[in-house]
Amino acid sequence: MKLRRRVATASYAAALGLATYDLALLAAANLARRNAVSSVRGDVGRSDCIVPAGFTVVVVIPARNAGPHIRSAIESTQNAASAADFSVRVVVVGHNCTDDTEDQARACGAEVISIKDDGFGGKGRALETGLRELVSDPRPIDGILVMDADCKMSENCLDRVGRFVSDGASAVQVDNRVANPESSSSAALRFASFSVNTLVEPLGLFGLGGSACLTGTGMAFSSDLLRRVPFAAHGLTEDRDYYLALVREGERVHFADDAWVASDAPTTFRSCTDQQFRWESGNRMGARKDAWGLVATGIGKRNTRMLLAGANALMPGLIPSGAVTCVAGLGLAGTRTRNARVVVISAIPAVIFGTFVLGTLRFAGAPLAVYRALVFAPVAAVGKLWISGRLLLGWRRPQW
């Protein structure tokens, strides 16, 4: 009985710490937005910043058989380019395309870098090759923005990114949104997850004095940064690999939450599986390889950015966090079911986590459909467990 209580108490303490950390991120994100920290801290990214003559931004779109999406992606980029006071080029990096992706891109006026290889490395290898070619291009390039082929960008996206880079930011991340939260319960839950991982998390980290994390699309870099710290991410989550590498090199990613890129989420739980499988496998590999080392380095050097980046990379996602807080609370309550005080205390992590979730949805401007979809969170939790089981068994991971 004593051992059971000790395990329950330790689990409860861990759940309480996890829920408190999440709430602290939300508070920091709120403060950052209220004080316009994402735009003006360090006098970087001001809306009145004057972009110098001859300034050029290249939009890089990695693609593999993206025929159904590539035209709308390029057109949204061209629309944003018309609102920017500088030169914009669009480059599609075709990776082993067997459809008409590259032909469509050329027809829309985009440049094309065609890659034919063994297919391994996925998006990370395509980006590494494409960015290396662009950095060595004799034509002047000041900034490079990466956007997925199934995304569209806000009209002000390029203007905001250009102002950040021209004002001294070496790396910038814009908000990465789900465009169709009201189309299904699956898409609504993905919107909730994105609200945590691609809005509150990066903006909160930045507000705490750390570096905003990269979210794979809508991330921009100065050409000088790409020369100093070449993009060399070979994992399935190339954004996390490069983010941790940047923090290790002393760089800081800024966050512009007033600009965005958006893509449609899968509309069924079944169709979400392959994408989620790729993300989860990459997250675990990244944590094993880099995150613990960055935490240790951050502690040794008393470097807040390294410590925050490494520790945050080890945190579970939205649904696992919710499961941990609920199970830990029930475990503690089960050790003393007749003690009303213990039962009340056991609910604290779940209450804090619930406050975090609802606060995040409000912060992200979630439609009512997202709140309603929370009743399907247990279904998503079962899916997470199934994915984790596949990973533990060493099942093959998709590359794109």
C-alpha positions in Angstrom: 0.0 0.0 0.0 2.8 2.4 0.9 4.5 1.7 -2.5 1.3 2.4 -4.3 0.8 5.7 -2.5 4.4 6.7 -3.3 3.9 5.9 -7.0 0.6 7.8 -7.1 2.1 10.8 -5.3 5.1 10.9 -7.7 2.8 10.6 -10.7 0.5 13.4 -9.4 3.5 15.7 -8.8 4.7 15.1 -12.4 1.2 15.8 -13.8 0.9 18.9 -11.7 4.2 20.2 -13.0 3.2 19.4 -16.6 -0.1 21.2 -16.3 1.5 24.2 -14.6 4.1 24.5 -17.4 1.4 24.4 -20.1 -0.5 27.2 -18.3 2.7 29.2 -17.9 3.2 29.0 -21.7 -0.3 30.3 -22.3 0.2 33.2 -19.9 3.5 34.1 -21.6 1.9 33.9 -25.0 -0.9 36.2 -23.9 1.6 38.7 -22.4 3.7 38.5 -25.6 0.7 39.3 -27.8 -0.6 42.0 -25.5 2.8 43.8 -25.4 3.5 43.1 -29.1 6.6 41.3 -28.0 6.6 39.1 -31.2 6.9 42.2 -33.3 9.0 44.7 -31.5 11.2 43.1 -28.8 14.8 44.1 -29.5 13.4 46.6 -32.0 13.1 43.9 -34.6 10.2 43.4 -37.1 8.6 46.9 -36.7 5.7 47.5 -38.9 7.2 50.9 -39.9 10.6 49.3 -40.8 11.7 50.4 -44.2 12.9 47.5 -46.4 16.0 48.6 -48.4 16.0 48.8 -52.2 16.9 45.6 -53.9 15.7 43.4 -51.0 14.7 39.9 -52.2 12.8 37.1 -50.5 12.6 33.6 -52.0 9.6 31.4 -51.2 10.7 27.7 -51.3 8.0 25.1 -51.7 9.2 21.5 -51.2 6.8 19.2 -53.1 6.4 15.5 -53.9 3.4 14.7 -56.2 1.6 17.9 -55.1 -0.3 18.4 -58.3 -3.7 19.0 -56.6 -2.3 21.8 -54.4 0.7 23.4 -56.0 -1.2 25.9 -58.1 -3.2 27.4 -55.2 0.0 27.5 -53.1 1.9 29.5 -55.7 -1.1 31.8 -56.4 -1.4 32.7 -52.7 2.3 33.4 -52.7 2.0 35.7 -55.7 -0.9 37.5 -54.0 1.2 38.1 -50.9 4.1 39.2 -53.1 1.9 42.0 -54.6 1.4 43.4 -51.2 5.2 43.5 -50.4 7.5 46.3 -51.2 10.4 44.1 -52.4 11.2 41.4 -54.9 9.8 37.9 -54.4 10.8 34.7 -56.2 9.0 31.4 -55.9 11.0 28.2 -56.2 9.4 24.7 -56.1 11.7 21.9 -55.1 10.3 18.8 -56.7 11.4 15.6 -55.0 11.0 12.5 -57.1 7.7 13.8 -58.5 5.9 11.4 -60.9 2.9 13.7 -61.6 2.6 17.1 -63.2 3.7 19.1 -60.1 6.8 20.6 -61.7 5.0 21.4 -65.0 2.2 23.2 -63.1 4.8 25.1 -61.1 6.5 26.4 -64.3 3.2 27.3 -65.9 2.4 29.4 -62.8 5.7 31.3 -63.2 7.7 29.5 -60.5 11.3 28.3 -60.8 11.8 24.6 -60.3 14.6 22.6 -58.7 14.1 18.9 -59.7 15.6 16.3 -57.4 15.8 12.6 -58.3 17.3 10.3 -55.6 16.7 7.2 -53.6 13.7 8.8 -51.9 15.0 8.6 -48.4 15.2 11.6 -46.2 11.8 12.9 -47.3 11.1 16.6 -47.0 14.2 17.2 -45.0 16.5 16.1 -47.8 14.5 18.0 -50.4 14.9 21.2 -48.3 18.5 20.7 -47.6 19.3 20.3 -51.4 17.1 23.2 -52.4 18.4 25.6 -49.8 22.0 24.7 -50.5 21.5 25.6 -54.2 19.7 28.8 -53.4 22.4 30.0 -50.9 25.1 29.4 -53.6 23.0 31.1 -56.3 24.9 34.2 -57.6 21.7 36.2 -57.6 21.2 38.2 -54.4 18.9 36.7 -51.8 18.2 38.3 -48.4 15.6 36.0 -47.0 14.1 32.5 -47.7 10.6 31.5 -46.5 9.7 27.8 -46.5 6.0 26.8 -47.2 4.5 23.4 -47.7 2.8 22.7 -51.0 -0.6 22.2 -49.4 -0.6 25.6 -47.7 -1.7 29.1 -48.5 -0.3 32.2 -46.9 -1.9 35.4 -45.6 -1.7 38.5 -47.7 0.6 40.2 -45.3 2.9 37.1 -44.7 5.8 38.1 -47.0 5.6 41.7 -46.0 5.9 40.8 -42.3 8.7 38.3 -42.9 10.6 40.7 -45.1 10.4 43.4 -42.4 11.6 41.0 -39.7 14.6 39.9 -41.8 15.5 43.4 -43.0 15.3 44.6 -39.4 17.9 42.1 -38.2 16.0 38.8 -37.4 17.9 35.8 -38.6 15.0 33.4 -38.3 11.2 34.0 -38.2 8.2 31.7 -37.7 4.7 32.7 -38.6 1.5 31.2 -37.3 0.8 27.7 -38.8 -3.0 27.2 -38.9 -5.6 24.6 -39.8 -7.8 26.1 -42.4 -10.9 23.8 -42.1 -11.7 23.3 -38.4 -15.4 23.2 -39.0 -15.3 20.4 -41.7 -15.2 17.5 -39.2 -14.4 16.5 -35.7 -11.0 15.2 -36.7 -10.1 18.5 -38.3 -11.4 20.4 -35.3 -9.2 18.4 -33.0 -6.3 19.0 -35.3 -7.0 22.7 -35.0 -6.9 22.4 -31.2 -3.6 20.6 -31.4 -2.1 23.2 -33.8 -3.3 26.0 -31.5 -1.0 24.5 -28.8 1.9 23.4 -30.9 2.2 26.1 -33.6 0.8 29.2 -31.8 0.9 29.1 -28.0 4.1 27.0 -27.8 6.3 29.1 -30.0 4.9 32.5 -28.9 5.0 31.4 -25.2 8.6 30.2 -25.5 9.5 33.5 -27.0 7.6 35.4 -24.3 9.5 33.5 -21.6 12.8 34.8 -23.1 13.5 31.7 -25.2 13.5 31.0 -28.9 10.2 30.4 -30.7 10.2 26.9 -32.2 10.0 26.1 -35.9 6.8 24.4 -37.1 7.9 23.1 -40.5 6.0 25.5 -42.7 5.9 29.3 -42.6 9.5 29.4 -41.3 11.9 32.0 -42.8 15.7 32.5 -42.5 18.1 35.1 -43.6 20.5 33.9 -46.3 23.4 34.8 -43.9 22.0 32.4 -41.3 21.8 29.6 -43.8 25.4 30.1 -44.7 26.5 30.2 -41.0 24.3 27.3 -39.9 23.5 25.2 -43.0 20.2 23.4 -43.1 21.1 19.8 -42.6 18.1 18.0 -41.1 17.8 14.4 -42.1 15.2 13.3 -39.7 11.4 13.0 -40.2 10.9 16.2 -38.3 13.4 18.5 -40.1 11.9 21.6 -38.4 12.7 20.3 -34.9 16.2 19.2 -35.9 17.1 22.5 -37.3 15.5 24.4 -34.5 17.5 22.7 -31.9 20.7 23.2 -34.0 19.9 27.0 -34.2 19.4 27.3 -30.5 22.6 25.3 -29.9 24.4 27.9 -32.1 23.0 30.8 -30.0 20.4 31.8 -32.5 16.9 33.0 -31.6 13.8 32.4 -33.7 11.3 35.3 -33.7 7.6 34.8 -34.0 5.1 36.8 -36.1 1.6 35.8 -35.0 0.0 38.5 -37.1 0.9 36.6 -40.3 0.0 33.0 -41.1 0.1 30.0 -43.4 -2.8 27.5 -43.4 -3.6 24.1 -44.7 -6.6 21.7 -44.6 -6.5 19.0 -42.0 -7.6 15.4 -42.9 -11.3 15.1 -42.3 -11.4 11.6 -40.8 -9.5 10.0 -37.9 -8.3 7.3 -40.2 -6.8 9.7 -42.7 -4.9 11.4 -39.9 -2.9 8.3 -39.1 0.0 8.4 -41.6 0.7 12.1 -41.0 0.5 11.7 -37.2 2.7 8.6 -37.4 5.4 10.6 -39.2 5.3 13.4 -36.7 5.3 11.2 -33.6 8.2 9.0 -34.9 10.2 12.1 -35.7 9.5 13.7 -32.3 10.7 10.6 -30.5 13.9 10.3 -32.6 14.6 14.0 -32.1 14.2 13.8 -28.4 16.5 10.8 -28.1 19.2 12.4 -30.2 19.3 16.1 -29.2 16.9 17.3 -26.6 18.5 15.8 -23.5 21.9 17.0 -24.5 20.5 20.5 -25.0 19.0 20.4 -21.6 22.3 19.4 -20.0 24.2 22.0 -22.0 21.6 24.7 -21.0 22.0 23.8 -17.3 25.8 23.7 -17.5 26.0 27.1 -19.4 23.1 28.6 -17.5 21.5 29.3 -20.9 17.8 29.9 -20.6 17.1 29.4 -24.4 18.9 26.1 -24.6 17.2 24.8 -21.4 13.7 25.9 -22.6 14.2 24.5 -26.1 15.5 21.1 -24.9 12.9 20.7 -22.1 10.0 21.7 -24.3 11.1 19.2 -27.0 10.7 16.5 -24.4 7.2 17.5 -23.4 4.2 15.3 -24.5 1.6 16.6 -26.9 -1.8 17.9 -26.1 -3.7 14.6 -25.9 -0.9 12.7 -24.0 -0.7 15.5 -21.5 -4.5 15.4 -20.9 -4.3 11.6 -20.4 -1.4 12.0 -17.9 -3.2 14.6 -15.8 -6.4 12.6 -15.7 -4.8 9.2 -14.9 -2.5 10.7 -12.3 -5.4 12.4 -10.5 -7.5 9.3 -10.5 -4.5 7.3 -9.2 -4.0 9.6 -6.3 -7.7 9.7 -5.5 -7.8 5.9 -5.6 -5.3 5.6 -2.8 -7.6 7.4 -0.3 -11.1 7.3 -1.6 -12.7 8.2 1.7 -10.6 11.3 2.2 -12.5 14.2 0.6 -9.5 16.5 0.8 -7.3 14.1 -1.2 -10.1 13.6 -3.8 -10.4 17.4 -4.2 -6.6 17.9 -4.4 -6.3 15.0 -7.0 -8.5 17.0 -9.4 -6.2 20.1 -9.5 -3.9 19.0 -12.4 -7.0 18.2 -14.6 -8.5 21.6 -13.7 -5.3 23.4 -14.6 -5.0 21.5 -17.8 -8.6 22.1 -18.7 -8.1 25.8 -18.1 -5.1 25.7 -20.4 -7.0 24.0 -23.2 -10.0 26.3 -23.1 -7.7 29.3 -22.8 -5.7 28.2 -25.8 -8.8 27.8 -27.9 -10.0 31.2 -27.0 -6.5 32.6 -27.6 -6.5 31.0 -31.1 -10.0 32.3 -31.9 -11.4 28.7 -32.3 -14.9 28.3 -33.7 -17.6 26.6 -31.7 -17.1 23.3 -33.6 -13.7 22.9 -32.0 -15.1 23.1 -28.5 -17.7 20.6 -29.4 -15.1 18.2 -30.9 -13.4 17.9 -27.5 -15.8 15.1 -26.6 -14.0 13.0 -29.2 -10.6 13.5 -27.5 -10.7 10.0 -26.0 -10.9 8.6 -29.6 -7.8 10.6 -30.5 -6.1 9.3 -27.3 -6.7 5.7 -28.4 -5.2 6.6 -31.8 -2.1 8.0 -30.1 -1.7 4.7 -28.1 -2.0 2.7 -31.3 0.7 4.9 -33.0 2.9 4.5 -30.0 2.5 0.8 -30.1 3.5 0.7 -33.8 6.6 2.8 -33.0 7.6 0.5 -30.1 7.3 -2.5 -32.5 9.6 -0.7 -35.0 7.1 -0.4 -37.8 8.3 1.5 -40.8 7.8 5.2 -40.8 6.6 7.2 -43.9 9.0 9.7 -45.4 6.6 12.3 -46.6 
